[in-house]
Amino acid sequence: MAEEIQTDELKEDDRYELDKDVVREIVEAASAGDSDTLATLMEPVHAADIADLLEQVETEEREAILRIYGAEFDGEILSEIDESIREEVIEALEPEVLGEAVRELESDDVVDLIEDLGSDQQEAILEVLEDDDRAVVEQALAYPEFSAGRLMQRELVAGPDFWTVGDAIDYIRAREDLPEDFYHLILVDPAFHPVGYVTLGKILGHKRDEKLRDITEESFRTIEVTEDEGEVAYAFNQYHLISAPVVDEDGRLVGVITIDDAMVVLEEEAEEDILRLAGVSDESSLADRVIATTKRRFPWLAVNLVTAVLASVVIAFFEDAIAQLVALAVLMPIIASMGGNAGTQSLTVAVRAIATKDLTGSNVWRVIRREALVGLVNGVLFALVIGVVGFVWFGSAILGAVAAVAMVINLLAAGLAGAMIPVALDRLRVDPALASGAFVTTVTDVVGFFAFLGLAAWVLL
C-alpha cells in the first residue's frame, strides 16, 4: 500500500514534465529528417513545453528540430523560449517562418521578444511586421527598459464613460480586431483619460440600459508609462489587479497591462533574487555554455576568495594557540558554519521582505530586534549541545564552555548581520540580494573564529 502511495506521488510530481520517450522520439524524427512524424509528435505539445524541449536538447538536435519543424512554428513558442537561446532559434528559422510567427503575437510579446536582441535581429523582425504594428513596437522600445511602457500592450478595449451596457456589447461584437485576451472595458473621458473600468462579467450580467459608470470596479488604478515594471508587478499582487490601464505624462490612455505579464515580472524578480543570493548572475540559464557560465560566476567566487582570506587572517593570528591545542582546529569550523547558516536564514527573510515592501522604516528595528533575539535563543540552545560535545569529545569542561560562549556570540552576530546588512545596502541603493551574502558570510566567519579562538587563548592557554 505504501509503495502504491509513493508511486502515485511520483506520478503527481511528473504530471507536467515532458515525457522522456516523446522527447526521444522527437529528436530521432528530426535527426532522420522525418517531417511527417515530427509534426505528428509535436502537434499535441503545448507551446511552453516545446520551448522547454528546445532549451533541454543539445544544440545540434535543436537545429535539426527547427529545420524540419520550421513551417509549423508557432509565434507563442518564441515568446516562451528562454533568452539564452532566443537569438539562436531566431537565426535558425527561415525569414518567412519567422515573419508568420511574429505576426501572431500581441505587441507586448513582440517587444519582450526583441528588446534584448542585437540590432540586426531586431531589424529583421521589425521588417516582417505590418507598418502599424511596427510603429507600435518601435514606440514601445523608445520607453526606458524595465518600464511599464515596455510591458504594456497597445491592444485594448475602451469606450466613453456615458455608455450603457448595451452600447458596450454592441461595440465589442462589431469590432473585428479585439485583443486575444482582455478582461475590462476601460472607460475614458473626452480627452481619453481613463476614469474607470468594467469587467466583462459585469457587462454580461447587467441589463442593456445599465450605465457603465454605475458598475465600475473599485480596484481601478492607472499605471504611469515610465513606472518600473517591478513596481507594476507589486501593485498587481498587492491590490489583486487583473489588468490596469497605462497612461502617458498627460494622463491619456496609451496601453494596458494584464495579469499574465505582471506575474511573469514577479517570477523573474523572485528568480533574480534567488540567483543573486547565491552569487549567480540573473542571466544564467541551463542552456548557457561553459565559458559564458564561468565568466558570470568568476567575479563572485573572487569576492568569496577575498572574504575567505580575511577569515584566514583571523585564524593565523591565533596559530600558536591552535598549535598548542589541536581541539580548537576541530571545533572552530562548527562555530563558523552554524553562524553562516543562521546568518543566511536571517538574510533570506530580510531580502525577501525588502523585495515585497514588507520591511519598511516603520518596522525595521522591530525586525532587527526579532532576528537578534532568535539568534540569541538559538545560540543558547546550541551552546548547550556544543558544550556537551566539547566535554565528551575532548574531556574538557572548560573547552566545552568556551565553545558554548562562542556559539552564543556568533549566532547573535549572525542574526544582527543577516537583518542589518540587507537594510543598510538597500538604503545605499545597492541591491541587497546581490551583495549581502558575501558580507554576512564574512561577519559570521570573522566573529566566529575570533570569539572562539580569542576566548580559548584567554581562558585555556
C-alpha positions in Angstrom: 0.0 0.0 0.0 2.8 2.4 0.9 4.5 1.6 -2.4 1.3 2.4 -4.3 1.0 5.8 -2.5 4.6 6.6 -3.3 4.1 5.7 -6.9 1.1 7.9 -7.1 3.0 10.8 -5.6 5.8 10.4 -8.2 3.2 10.4 -10.9 1.8 13.7 -9.5 5.3 15.2 -9.4 5.9 14.2 -13.1 2.5 15.3 -14.4 3.8 18.5 -16.0 7.2 17.2 -17.1 8.0 16.4 -20.7 7.6 12.7 -21.4 11.1 11.3 -21.9 10.0 8.9 -24.6 8.3 11.6 -26.6 11.4 13.8 -26.4 13.5 10.9 -27.6 11.1 10.2 -30.5 11.0 13.9 -31.5 14.8 14.1 -31.6 15.1 10.9 -33.6 12.4 12.1 -36.1 14.3 15.4 -36.5 17.6 13.7 -36.9 16.2 11.4 -39.5 14.5 14.3 -41.4 11.1 12.7 -40.9 8.9 15.8 -41.1 5.6 14.0 -41.0 6.4 12.0 -37.9 7.8 15.1 -36.2 4.7 17.2 -37.0 2.5 14.4 -35.6 4.6 14.2 -32.4 4.7 18.0 -31.9 1.1 18.7 -32.7 -0.4 18.0 -29.2 2.5 19.6 -27.3 1.9 23.0 -25.8 4.0 25.9 -27.0 5.5 26.3 -23.5 6.5 22.6 -23.5 8.0 22.9 -27.0 10.1 25.9 -25.7 11.3 23.7 -22.7 12.1 20.9 -25.1 14.2 23.3 -27.3 16.0 24.5 -24.2 16.8 21.0 -22.9 18.2 19.3 -26.1 21.7 19.7 -27.5 22.5 22.5 -30.0 22.7 20.1 -32.9 19.4 18.4 -32.0 17.7 21.9 -31.6 18.9 22.9 -35.0 17.6 19.7 -36.6 14.1 20.2 -35.0 13.9 23.8 -36.1 15.0 22.9 -39.6 12.4 20.2 -40.0 9.6 21.8 -37.9 10.0 25.4 -39.1 6.9 25.6 -41.3 4.7 24.7 -38.3 6.5 27.0 -35.9 4.0 28.9 -33.6 4.7 32.5 -32.5 3.8 31.7 -28.9 6.9 29.3 -28.8 9.1 32.3 -29.5 7.7 34.2 -26.5 8.2 31.2 -24.2 11.8 30.5 -25.2 14.5 31.4 -22.7 16.5 34.5 -23.6 19.7 32.5 -23.6 18.8 30.6 -26.8 16.3 33.0 -28.3 18.8 34.5 -30.7 20.0 31.1 -31.8 16.4 30.0 -32.5 15.6 33.1 -34.5 18.7 32.7 -36.6 17.7 29.1 -37.4 14.2 30.0 -38.7 13.6 30.9 -42.3 12.6 34.6 -42.8 9.0 33.7 -43.9 8.5 31.3 -41.0 9.8 33.9 -38.5 7.6 36.6 -40.0 4.5 34.5 -39.8 5.3 33.5 -36.2 5.9 37.1 -35.1 2.8 38.5 -36.7 0.7 36.1 -34.5 2.0 37.8 -31.3 0.5 40.7 -29.3 2.5 43.9 -29.3 3.8 43.4 -25.7 5.0 39.9 -26.7 6.9 41.2 -29.7 8.6 43.9 -27.6 9.6 41.3 -25.0 10.9 39.1 -27.8 13.2 41.6 -29.5 14.2 44.1 -26.8 17.3 42.0 -25.8 18.3 41.0 -29.3 21.1 42.6 -31.4 20.2 45.5 -33.7 20.4 43.3 -36.8 18.0 40.7 -35.5 15.7 43.5 -34.2 15.5 45.0 -37.6 14.9 41.6 -39.2 11.8 41.1 -37.0 10.6 44.6 -37.4 10.7 44.3 -41.2 8.2 41.5 -41.2 5.6 43.4 -39.3 2.8 45.5 -40.8 3.5 49.2 -40.8 1.1 49.9 -37.9 2.4 47.1 -35.8 6.0 48.1 -36.4 5.2 51.7 -35.3 3.7 50.4 -32.1 6.7 48.2 -31.3 9.2 50.9 -32.1 7.4 53.4 -29.8 7.4 50.8 -27.0 11.1 50.3 -27.5 11.6 54.0 -27.0 10.4 53.8 -23.4 13.0 53.0 -20.7 14.0 49.4 -20.2 12.1 47.6 -17.5 9.3 50.2 -17.6 5.5 49.9 -17.9 5.8 51.2 -21.5 7.9 48.1 -22.4 5.5 45.8 -20.5 2.1 47.1 -21.8 0.2 46.0 -24.9 -1.5 48.5 -27.2 -4.4 46.2 -28.0 -7.2 47.2 -25.6 -11.0 47.9 -25.5 -12.1 51.4 -24.4 -15.3 53.4 -24.6 -16.8 56.7 -23.4 -18.0 56.9 -19.8 -21.6 57.7 -20.8 -22.1 54.3 -22.5 -24.6 51.8 -21.3 -24.1 48.0 -21.1 -25.9 47.7 -24.4 -23.6 50.1 -26.1 -20.6 48.2 -24.8 -21.9 44.8 -26.0 -22.8 46.1 -29.5 -19.4 47.8 -29.8 -17.5 44.6 -28.7 -19.5 42.4 -31.1 -18.9 44.8 -34.0 -15.1 45.0 -33.6 -13.1 42.7 -35.7 -9.7 43.4 -34.1 -10.4 42.6 -30.5 -7.3 41.7 -28.4 -6.8 38.0 -28.0 -7.2 38.3 -24.2 -8.8 41.2 -22.3 -10.7 41.5 -19.0 -12.0 45.0 -18.8 -13.6 47.7 -20.9 -11.9 50.9 -20.0 -14.0 54.0 -19.6 -12.4 57.3 -20.8 -13.4 60.9 -20.8 -13.4 63.1 -24.0 -9.6 63.8 -23.5 -9.0 60.0 -23.5 -8.2 60.0 -19.8 -9.2 56.6 -18.2 -11.8 57.2 -15.4 -12.8 53.6 -14.6 -13.2 50.1 -16.0 -15.9 47.4 -16.0 -15.3 43.7 -16.1 -16.7 41.6 -18.9 -18.6 39.6 -16.3 -20.5 42.6 -15.1 -21.2 43.7 -18.7 -22.7 40.3 -19.5 -24.5 40.2 -16.2 -26.4 43.5 -16.2 -29.3 44.8 -18.3 -28.6 46.7 -21.5 -29.8 50.1 -20.2 -27.5 50.0 -17.2 -24.9 52.8 -17.1 -21.3 51.5 -17.2 -20.2 54.2 -14.8 -22.5 52.7 -12.2 -20.9 49.2 -12.3 -17.2 50.1 -12.4 -14.7 48.3 -10.3 -13.3 49.7 -7.0 -9.9 48.2 -7.9 -9.4 50.7 -10.7 -6.0 52.4 -10.7 -3.7 53.7 -13.5 0.0 52.9 -14.2 2.3 55.6 -15.4 4.1 54.6 -18.6 7.6 55.2 -17.1 6.9 53.3 -13.9 9.3 50.5 -13.1 8.0 47.1 -14.0 8.8 45.7 -10.6 6.6 48.4 -9.0 3.9 47.4 -11.5 4.1 43.8 -10.6 3.9 44.7 -6.9 0.8 46.7 -7.5 -0.9 43.8 -9.3 0.0 41.4 -6.5 -0.8 43.9 -3.7 -4.2 45.1 -5.0 -5.3 41.8 -6.8 -5.5 43.5 -10.2 -6.5 41.6 -13.3 -5.5 44.4 -15.7 -4.6 48.1 -15.4 -4.6 51.0 -17.9 -1.3 52.7 -18.7 -1.2 56.5 -19.1 1.3 58.9 -20.5 2.7 62.1 -18.8 -0.6 63.9 -19.7 -2.8 61.1 -18.2 -4.0 59.8 -21.6 -4.6 56.1 -22.1 -1.8 54.5 -24.1 -2.0 50.9 -23.3 -2.9 48.2 -20.8 -1.0 45.7 -18.7 -2.6 42.3 -17.9 -2.0 40.0 -15.1 -0.1 37.4 -17.1 2.6 39.9 -17.9 2.7 41.2 -14.3 3.1 37.6 -13.0 6.0 37.0 -15.4 7.7 40.0 -13.9 7.1 38.8 -10.3 8.5 35.4 -11.2 11.6 37.0 -12.8 12.1 39.2 -9.7 11.9 36.2 -7.4 14.3 34.2 -9.6 16.7 37.1 -9.8 16.8 37.4 -6.0 17.4 33.6 -5.6 20.2 33.6 -8.1 21.8 36.8 -6.7 21.7 35.4 -3.2 23.8 32.5 -4.4 26.2 34.9 -6.2 25.0 33.7 -9.6 24.1 36.1 -12.4 20.4 36.6 -13.0 21.1 35.9 -16.7 22.2 32.4 -16.0 20.4 29.5 -17.7 20.7 25.7 -18.0 21.2 26.3 -21.7 24.3 28.5 -21.2 27.7 27.3 -22.5 30.6 26.6 -20.2 32.6 29.7 -21.0 29.6 32.1 -20.5 28.7 30.4 -17.2 32.3 30.6 -16.0 32.6 34.3 -16.8 29.4 35.1 -14.9 30.3 33.1 -11.8 34.0 34.0 -11.5 33.6 37.6 -10.1 31.6 36.4 -7.1 33.9 33.5 -6.5 36.8 36.0 -6.4 34.9 38.1 -3.8 34.4 35.0 -1.7 38.1 34.2 -2.0 38.9 37.7 -0.6 36.5 37.2 2.3 37.9 33.7 3.0 41.4 35.2 3.1 40.2 37.7 5.7 38.8 34.9 7.8 42.1 33.0 7.4 44.0 36.1 8.7 42.0 35.8 11.9 42.9 32.1 12.2 46.6 32.9 11.5 46.5 35.4 14.4 45.9 32.5 16.8 48.1 29.9 15.1 50.2 29.4 18.3 47.0 28.7 20.3 45.9 26.2 17.7 49.3 24.5 17.7 49.1 24.1 21.4 45.5 22.8 21.5 44.6 20.9 18.3 41.0 20.5 19.5 40.5 24.2 18.6 41.0 23.3 14.9 38.4 20.6 15.2 35.7 22.8 16.8 36.2 26.1 15.2 34.6 25.2 11.8 31.4 24.1 13.7 31.1 27.6 15.3 31.7 29.4 11.9 29.4 27.1 10.0 26.5 27.5 12.4 26.9 31.2 12.3 26.9 31.2 8.5 23.7 29.1 8.3 21.9 31.3 10.9 23.0 34.5 9.0 21.8 33.1 5.7 18.4 32.4 7.3 18.0 36.0 8.6 19.4 37.3 5.3 16.9 35.4 3.2 14.0 36.7 5.3 15.2 40.3 5.2 15.9 40.3 1.4 12.5 38.9 0.6 10.8 41.3 3.0 12.5 44.2 1.3 11.5 43.0 -2.2 7.9 42.7 -1.1 8.0 46.0 0.7 7.0 44.3 4.0 10.2 45.6 5.6 9.9 49.4 5.9 11.2 52.2 8.1 8.3 51.8 10.5 9.2 48.2 11.4 12.8 47.8 10.6 14.1 48.0 14.2 11.4 45.5 15.4 12.5 43.1 12.7 16.2 43.5 13.5 15.5 43.1 17.2 13.5 39.9 16.5 16.3 38.4 14.4 18.8 39.2 17.1 16.7 37.5 19.7 16.1 34.5 17.5 19.9 34.3 17.1 20.4 34.6 20.8 17.9 31.9 21.7 19.2 29.5 19.1 22.7 30.4 20.3 21.9 29.4 23.8 20.2 26.2 22.7 23.1 25.1 20.5 25.6 26.3 23.1 24.3 23.5 25.4 24.8 21.0 22.6 28.3 22.1 21.6 29.3 22.4 25.3 28.4 18.7 25.9 30.2 17.7 22.6 33.4 19.6 23.7 33.3 17.9 27.1 32.5 14.4 25.9 34.9 14.5 22.8 37.9 16.1 24.4 37.3 15.6 28.1 37.5 19.3 28.9 34.6 21.1 30.5 36.4 24.4 30.1 36.8 23.8 26.3 33.1 23.0 26.1 32.2 26.2 27.9 34.4 28.3 25.6 32.8 26.7 22.5 29.3 27.3 24.0 30.0 31.0 24.7 31.4 31.5 21.2 28.3 29.8 19.7 26.1 32.3 21.5 28.2 35.2 20.4 28.3 34.1 16.7 24.6 33.3 16.3 23.7 36.6 17.9 26.0 38.4 15.4 24.6 36.3 12.6 21.1 37.4 13.4 22.1 41.0 13.5 24.2 40.9 10.4 21.6 38.9 8.4 19.0 41.6 9.1 21.0 44.8 9.2 23.3 44.3 6.2 20.5 44.0 3.6 18.7 47.0 5.1 21.9 49.1 5.0 22.7 48.1 1.4 19.1 48.9 0.4 19.4 52.4 1.9 22.6 52.9 -0.1 20.7 51.9 -3.3 22.7 48.7 -3.6 20.7 45.5 -4.4 20.7 43.6 -1.1 20.2 40.3 -2.9 23.4 40.8 -4.9 25.8 41.9 -2.2 24.5 40.8 1.2 25.7 37.2 1.1 29.4 37.9 0.9 29.2 40.5 3.8 27.1 38.3 6.1 29.5 35.3 5.5 32.5 37.5 6.3 30.9 38.7 9.5 29.9 35.3 10.8 33.3 33.7 9.9 35.4 36.5 11.4 33.2 36.8 14.6 33.0 33.1 15.0 36.8 32.5 14.6 37.7 35.5 16.7 35.3 34.7 19.5 36.2 31.1 19.8 39.9 31.3 19.3 40.2 34.5 21.3 38.3 33.1 24.3 40.3 29.9 24.1 43.6 31.7 24.0 42.5 33.8 27.0 41.0 31.0 29.2 42.9 27.9 28.2 46.4 29.0 27.5 
